[in-house]
């Protein structure tokens, strides 16, 4: 389900055309609505709810896309929407909202109310006439840029299917680093910047930890990384520059995983890491090959603009020389668009949270989104980390990874409805198995304990060797003394 944009992102939202997820409406429809106005709003609420949710944007001229100079009284508007949802719709339509004010210094404020309509549950939503009890139900469905009456076939689908095709998964992943080591190694040997972390046993940590560390050390030059690591200034996000860089490089690291999984075909069974082979459907040969030149970049990272390295080059070229994978592209469903975006999420406080995001969208058929956000950072290692800190200068960054998939209503889903679902589930499995650090640690407790026992054995052996050497030295001294 599409999230509510923040205040900065409104500008880009206004450039979009109305579609199955967005409807622009004048504030007059809400503030001065009568029976016809209420019915129009109810029609959009029901249409969105029976699809996969959507955004109803009040305070915008439907033709020019300009923000109107019409005052929206927030509490009154929300009360009106709640009344329409309760009286004109059945079941009640659930929604969330954001209220933004612009040009506060001018005589006339410009205000926007964005309402995110949630998908209906087990029972489809309908517009009702309750003058003398519920006498009539009108079922609507959002398709294209309007909410239309459903067909008999679609009505049957609404009652027999749910929104179970939509997926969500949220997890955390870690990056650990030693901010003091940049002075200890040759300036041309960037791989040694994190010696104790980059080369730790892969049995203890998921792939994402090594992938993120790789890009964190390889993308900046040594001098750039040294400057970032040493900088203690907190930026507008309330985070260190190294944490901002981690958000910048997260989608680039994930590109490698997508290349590794979808280098040949986008059609597959729902795969886990135990499935070695890609199972292809013989009758599906249509695809969209995404290369560096096809990637759409929106916004810019907080630290990437300061780097000399081209981040897309690093993302699409990584692993070519030493890996079996010789492709510099990702094979996606036909009609797909691949977007990497950067933005600052405005929170309730004055701080902004840096966000990076991968979006794979295919016309009106489906949308897959992987969002990376800073969760926390600090000294030492994160909670549940399987290894102890090896120096006082070790620090960590914890990222939140938020995956979502919306598979749209079958009326526009095309011939690959199930394949699109499997495609998204394969990406979800990549995140579960390779990016969910706490989950990986929990599932690999035995391996971690085995590794710890091995380390303890090594320590014991070392102690034994040291004791033996000391005994030999003492015996020699005793022998010399006796002589």
Secondary structure, 3 states (H helix, E strand, C coil): CCCCCCCCCHHHHHHCCCECCEEEECHHHHHCCCHHHHHHHHHHHHHHHCCCCEEEEECECCCCCCECCCCCCHHHHHHHHHHHHHHCEECCCCEEEEEEEECCCCCCCEEEEEEEECCCCCCCCEEEECCCCCCEEECEEEECCEEEECCHHHHHHHHHCCCCCCEEEEEEEEEEEECCHHHCCCCCCHHHCCHHHHCCCCCCCCHHHHHHHHHHHHCCCHHHHHHHHHCCCECCCCCEHHHHHHHHHHHHHHHHHHHHHCCCCCCCCCCCCCCCCCCCCCCCCCCEEECHHHCEEECCCCCHHHCCCCHHHHHHHCCCCCCCCCCCCEEECCCEEEEEEEEEEECCCCCEEEEEEEEEEECCCEEEEEEEEEEEEEECCCCCCCCCCCCCCEEEEEEEEEEEEEECCHHHCHHHHHHHHHHHHHHHHHHHHHCCHHHHHHHCHHHHHHHHHHHHHHHHHHHHHHHHHHHHHHHHHHHHHHC
